[in-house]
Amino acid sequence: MDLNDFSVGGVVDTMLEVPIVPSFTRIGYETRKRVDGWTDLSDYDLTGRTMVVTGATSGLGRAAAEQLARCGATVIVVGRSADRNQGVVDQIIAETGNPAVSQVAADMGRPDEVRALADRILSDHERLDVLAHNAGALTNERENAPDGTESTVAAQVIGPFLLTTLLLDRLIESAPSRVLTMSSGGMYSTGLTVNKLEMPADDYRGTEQYARAKRAQVTLNEMWAERFGGQGVHFHALHPGWADTPGVDRSLPTFSKVVGPLLRTAEQGADTLVWLAADDEALDTNGSFWLDRRIRPIHKLGSTRRNDTPDRRRQLWDWVVERSGVDPADRAG
Ligand SMILES: NC(=O)c1ccc[n+]([C@@H]2O[C@H](COP(=O)([O-])OP(=O)(O)OC[C@H]3O[C@@H](n4cnc5c(N)ncnc54)[C@H](OP(=O)(O)O)[C@@H]3O)[C@@H](O)[C@H]2O)c1
């Protein structure tokens, strides 16, 4: 919300943003699109740009990968199953006529698979323009990654940090490049925590665990930008509002039923991800957090703002360096 923006779009946007229901549902999407006069995504020509989308077999990532391919990008689909990935690749090629779509299977919660994914990208692609961290799930029962890490944190905090680090040199060589992280408006409810980032089995609540991981994502996004933004890599986090996807249906069935017709389509939820991958406006800032093509605050509550201290941020960075086994400071000059 930009309280200094008194344009018609700015005022309407502020009225939508204060109560979250109209803002996060398709009402927010449709109103902002109309009032702000958005460029149609099909107007972007992304020929020659290489883009990785994790979680591209379903929901938002699937919609984003298809739109990016339709704009001519070289797209790498990442999901956990090679068969599922290949099915999506075949469909996208058939629907868009763009043959430059391929896949790599990797579980973002398994460091060995993330490392193999990075090796494949580096060996198969000379440049990397966009790395979109979209893979994610809200799990109602605590699940562990093979190394014992809570699965939400493993796949949405540690795995993306590892992958960005392993691809950082290629992103810098390809500058201006972009690293995009699909967070969630759910993170507004919770403050930054490091020692309680992984919830224990006896006090596990899926929505709270998810919010903590998503809060860590937006914090790390800002820290990446501060530390490496000067080298031509633009880091942005975003949230999609509430979109009707298989993931929401599975994890939040009651919510999905109640909000039902007001949910955005997957394409609407993916719009800002595609726009950030395509539009030069993403190169004007670094470390921003977005909804519907506008920069948003990362805090709406005083309590979460108070928790977000420089010390805690440093602890988070050190923690994820330790847990991922890589330090980006050692990789890029
Ligand atoms: N839909 C919403 O309203 C909403 C709201 C806020 C935030 N989000 C965020 O948006 C992103 C996409 O969600 P969605 O609603 O589109 O969910 P979805 O339909 O369940 O799609 C999730 C995607 O992530 C992949 N994935 C899940 N865990 C993975 C792992 N460990 N490693 C690699 N890939 C993995 C899945 O692929 P495979 O199963 O093929 O591996 C699938 O392609 C998530 O980060 C989610 O938190 C969504």
The ligand as a Gaussian input file, in Angstrom:
#p B3LYP/6-31G(d) Opt

LIG

0 1
 N       -2.747000     -20.992000      -4.381000
 C       -2.721000     -20.017000      -3.501000
 O       -3.720000     -19.370000      -3.190000
 C       -1.428000     -19.651000      -2.837000
 C       -1.462000     -18.641000      -1.875000
 C       -0.272000     -18.243000      -1.283000
 C        0.910000     -18.837000      -1.664000
 N        0.917000     -19.863000      -2.572000
 C        2.209000     -20.456000      -2.932000
 O        2.293000     -20.641000      -4.312000
 C        3.124000     -21.738000      -4.635000
 C        2.393000     -22.676000      -5.561000
 O        1.249000     -23.174000      -4.885000
 P       -0.017000     -23.812000      -5.633000
 O       -1.197000     -23.305000      -4.910000
 O        0.119000     -23.638000      -7.074000
 O        0.177000     -25.352000      -5.192000
 P        0.078000     -26.734000      -6.009000
 O       -1.031000     -26.702000      -6.981000
 O        0.056000     -27.792000      -4.959000
 O        1.469000     -26.793000      -6.761000
 C        2.643000     -26.962000      -6.006000
 C        3.786000     -27.280000      -6.927000
 O        4.962000     -27.398000      -6.114000
 C        5.597000     -28.631000      -6.416000
 N        6.258000     -29.095000      -5.208000
 C        5.723000     -29.273000      -3.982000
 N        6.655000     -29.700000      -3.118000
 C        7.808000     -29.789000      -3.820000
 C        9.139000     -30.163000      -3.479000
 N        9.472000     -30.559000      -2.245000
 N       10.080000     -30.123000      -4.446000
 C        9.763000     -29.738000      -5.705000
 N        8.530000     -29.384000      -6.076000
 C        7.568000     -29.407000      -5.144000
 C        4.524000     -29.556000      -6.939000
 O        5.097000     -30.447000      -7.869000
 P        5.157000     -32.052000      -7.741000
 O        4.051000     -32.467000      -6.813000
 O        4.969000     -32.494000      -9.167000
 O        6.511000     -32.305000      -7.196000
 C        3.627000     -28.586000      -7.686000
 O        4.118000     -28.376000      -8.998000
 C        3.496000     -22.358000      -3.294000
 O        4.773000     -21.866000      -2.890000
 C        2.441000     -21.840000      -2.357000
 O        2.874000     -21.784000      -1.031000
 C       -0.228000     -20.276000      -3.162000

